[in-house]
Amino acid sequence: MPFFISSPLLIREVLSFMCLREGGLQEASTLPATLHSSWKKVLSFLDLRGIELPGGRYRSLINGYMLHDVVITGDNGTIDGQGSVWWDWYSSHSLNYSRPHLVEFVASDYVVVSNLTFLNAPAYNIHPVYCSNVHVQNVSVSAPPESPHTVGIVPDSSDNVCIEDCIIKMGYDAIALKSGWDEYGISYGRPTTDVHIRRVHLQSSSGSSLAFGSEMSGGITNVLVEHIHLYNSFSGIEFRTTKGRGGYIEKIIISDVKMENIYLALAATGQCGSHPDDKYDPTALPSLDHITLQDVIGTNITIAGHFTGIQESPFTSLCLSNVSLSINSGSPTSWVCSNVFGFTESVFPEPCPDLESSYSNTSSDCFSFLHLNGQAAAL
């Protein structure tokens, strides 16, 4: 007989939470509208504010604050968020606050989430915020293709994060790295840094298999992604930002990528995302620099790349090496580029001239950065 959790579980101390497959399956029950208030709202605190509606959002199903040594694990046990009721409320604009997530830890360290299946989250599935030393391993995460803006794993202003051996299929993004929203993220100033993602299978219906931003005002840096499989998605890899964000996305290496059935393989845009309020600074320009994509193979791709930077703050040192994308017959164009500078080597189809520029000696910048980070990754 399943054990149902019908309201949020607040973890207050060191805990190992076991979710077993046989005889001990634990899952979130369907929450009818009459129990709507039992998912207590979180008051706005920095970027714990809701992103869908002004003010706070509802408390996540499993959540904790300022914890040390937390393990959420099981023998492929299932945590089912029964998200359909939340998706209906979201789509019908019936919510008073933004939707909750399934698992969220704030200002915590040494957090492990492993050997579990997550289904039907109201919004995000696993959301570490202001955390250090986070390890997500061997989890399966899924939501229906039509589920609105559901996201798999979202490291947010966190450091020393490892995500490995996971299968993620979502309505929007599979993995999204974030670090704060406009003036709030700039003020707090905590980046997402030192992230390693490897051996993951990612699928997203309307978003990106792997996304950076658009909430990146605290910065995203020192990220290594390798041995990943992206398939049946609108977008493969996408970097997102906009004027008013400030912050930076830099020192990113993505290698050994296999793509299948992707509409837009590679993208970087400086015109993505909304603002939390009218207090943001429109002159706070983000930077995107030292991004390396190498050893990428794609089949049945519609658009190879769409890179549109910001005129006042162009994207620089976009480095593509050994990229081969098989474009399908329905492609309107292979590449779109503006306000970007980069370098390419052994890229097919032939990229736009903007990615073969000599801006700030881009070629040497690319390879010196790649060499240094390759040494660091081997340590």
N, C-alpha and C positions, 0 to 999 in steps of 0.2 A: 504494500500500500504506500503510495508516494506521501512524502511529508511536504506540506505546502507552507511557504512563507508568504503571507498576504500583506505585510507591511515592511518598511525598511529595517534592515539589521544594522545597527550602529555598533561598530567594534571600538572598544575603549581601551583595550590592552593587548599585549602580545597574544596571538592566536593562530592556531592551525585549524582551518575550516575544511573539513573533509566532506566531499560529495561523492558518494559511492554509487557504482553502477547497479549492483544487485542488492535488493533488500534495503537500500538506503538512498534511493533516488530523491534528490531534493530539487524542487523547482518553484518558481514564483507562481502563485495562483493568479487566475484572472481576477482583476480588480474591477468590480462593477462601479458605476458612477457614484453609488451611495457610499463607497469606501474611498472615493477620490481624495478626501481630506486627510486620510491616514498616511498618504505619502507627503510628509511634512515638507513645506517649502524651505529652501535655504535662503537666508537673507543675502543680499548682494555683498560680496567681499572680493575685491579685485576682480579676477576673471572667473569667479564662481557665479557671477551674474548669469542670467539666462541670455542666450543668443537669439532666441526666437521671439521673445517678448520683453519689454522693459521690466527691470526689477529682478527678483529672485527666480529660482526654479525649484522644482520638487526634489526632495532628497532621494539619492540613488539607493537602489535596493540593498547592496552591500557597500558600506562606506565607513571610513575612519579618518581621524585627524591626529596628526603628530604621533604616529605609531612607529615602532621599531620591531623588525623581525615579524612579518606577517606572511603566512602561507595560506593560499586558497588553492586546494588541490583535490584530486579524486581519481578513481579508476574509470576515467571517461564518463563520469557522472554528468548530469545535465542541469543547467540553470536556465529556465525558460522564463523570459520576461513577459510573456503574453502581451506583446506590444500592440496588438491590433486595436485595442480600445484607445490607446494613446495616439496611434496613427490616425484613427477616425477623428478624435478630438482636435488633433493638430490640423488635419485637412479641412475640417469644418470651422476652424477658428473658434473653438469652444473652450480653449484653455485660458486660465487666468495667469498661469506662470509657464515658463519653459519646461519641457519634458525632462524627466530624470534619466539617469543612466543605470546600467546593471551593476558594475563594480567601479567604485571611485575611492581613491585614497589621496589625501591632501597632506602636504608637508610631512611625509613619512619616508622612512628609509628601510632598505632591505625588504622589499616586497616581492613575493613570488606568486605567480598565478600559473598553474600547470595542469595538464592532463584532464581537461574539462571540455565540455561542449556548451557553448552559449547560443541560445536561440532567441530571436524575436525581441531584442532590446527596444525599449521605447525610443531611444536615441543612440547614444554611444554604448558600447559593450564594456570596454576596459579603459579607464580614464585616470592615469596617475597625474596629479597636479602638484607642482613644487616638490617632487619626490626625488630621491637619490637611490641608486642601486636597485633597479627594477628589472626583474627577469620574467618574461612571459614565454612559456615553452610548451609545445605540444598541445595547443588548444585549437578547437574547431569553432568558428564563429560564423553564424549565418542569419540572414533575414530575407524575406521574399524580395524579388526584384522591384516590386512596386512600393515597398515600404519607404515612406518619405524621409529623406535625409538621415538614414540610419548609417552608423559608422562603426567599424570594427574596433581597432586599437588606436588610442589617441594619447601619445606622450605629450604632455603639456607643461612647459617650463620645468622640465625634469632632466636629470643628468645620469650618466652611466646606466643606460637602458639597453637591454638585449631582448630582441624578439626573434625567436627561431622556431623552426619546425612547426609552423602553423598553417592552417587552411582557413581562409576568410572569404566569405561571399556575402556582399552587402548590397543594400539598395543604393547607397551613395558611395562613400570612400571605404576602402578596405583598411588601409593604415594611413593616418594623417598626423603629421608632426605639427605642433602648434606651440606658441609661447606668448600669449597675451594679445589684447585687443586695443589698439590705438593708444590713447594717453594713459590708460591703466597699465597696459603692458610695458610701455616706455618708462613709466614712473617706478614700477616694481623692478624692472630690469633683470629678470631672471631668464636666461636662455634655455632652450633645449639643446643639450650638447653631449658629446661622447655617446653616440647611439650606434648600435650594431644590429642590423637586420639581415638575416640569412635563412636560406632554405624555407622560403614561404611560398604558398600558392595563393594568389590574390585575384579576386573578381569583383567588379563593381558595375552596377547596372547603369546608373546615371551620373556617377562621379568619376573618381580616379582610383585605380588600383593602389597607387602610392602617391600621396599628396604631401606637399609642404605648404603650410599656411591655410587660408589666407591670414589667419590671426597669428602673426609672427613678430609682434612689436618688441618682444624681449630678445629676439634673435634665435636663429637656428644654425648650429655650426658643428663641425667635426662629426659628420655622419658617414658611416660606411655601410653600404647595402650591397649584398652579393648573393649570387645563386638564387635568383627569384624567377618565378613563373607567373606571368600575367596573362589573363585570358578572358574572352567574352566580356569585354569592358568598353565603356564609352571612351575613357582615357587611360593610358598606361601609367605614365609618370608625369606629374604636373607640379610646377612651382607657382604659387599664387601670392599676389600682394596687390596693394593699391596705394595711391597717395593718401597721406594721413596715418599710415601704419608706422612709419619710422622703422627701426630695427633692421635686420639683415638676415639673409640666407647665404651662407658661404661655407667653403671647405666641405663640399659634399662629393663623395665618390660612389658611383653606382656601376657595378660590373656584373658580367655573367648573367645577362637577362634574356629570358625566352618569352616572346610575346606571340599570342595567337588570337585572331579575331578581335582586333582592337580598332576602333574608329580613328582615334587620335593617339598616336604612339607616344610622342614627347611634346611637352608644352611648358611654357613659362609666360605668365601674363602679369602685367602691372595694372590691370583694370578689373580686379576681381574682389568682391566682398563689400559688405555694408559697414556702417559705423554704429557704435553703441548709442551715441547721442550727438548733439551738435557742439560738444566741447572739444572735439578732436582738432588737431592742428593740420590744416591742409598742406602746409609747407613741410611737414614731417615726411621726408621722402625715404622710402626703403632702399636698400641696396641688395643686389644679387650678384655674387662674384665667386669665381673659382668653383664651378660646377663641372664635374667630369662624368661623362657617360661613356662607357667602353664595353666592348664585347657584347653587343646587343644584336639579337637575331629576332626578326618578326615576320610572321606570315599572315596573309589576309588583312593587311593594314589599309585603311582608307586615306589618312593623312599622316605623313611621316613626322612632321614637326610644325608647331605653331608657336613662335617666339615673338611676343610683343612687349617690349620694355616700356619704360617711362622716359619721355623726351628729356626731362630735367635730370634724370638719374638712370641712364642706360644700364642694361644688364651687361656685365663684363666677364671675360674669361669663361665663356661657355665652351667646353672642350669635348668634342665627340671623336671617338676613335674606334675603328673596327665595328662599325654599325652597318648592318645589312637588313633592309626592310622591304619585303615583297608587297608592293602596292596593288590593290585590287582594281578591277576595271572601272569601278564606280567613283574613283577619286577625282575630285574637281581640280586639285593641285597637290603637289607633294610637300612643299614647304611654304610657310608664310613667316616673314621676319621683318621686324622694325625696331629700331632703338636697341639693338643688341650687337655685341662684338664677341667674337670667339675664334676658335680654330678647329679644323676638322682634318682627319686623316683616315683614309680608307672608309668612306661613308657612301652608302648607296641607298636611295637615289641621291644624285648630286645635290648637296644642300645649297641654300641661298648664299650669295656673296658675302652677306653680313657675317656669316660664320667662318669666313676665311680672311678676316681683317688683320691688320697689323697693330691694332689699338693696344697701346701699352705693352708691346712685345708679347702678345697673347700666347704665341706658340711656346716660347720658353717658360712663360708663367705656368702654362698647363702642365708641361712635363716636369718642371721642378717641383710643383705641388704634388703631382702624382707620385714622384719618386720618394719624397719625404713621407707622405702618408702611407705608401706601401711599406716603408721601413717600420713605421709606427704600428701598422696592422700586424706585422710579423712578430712583434715583441710580445 
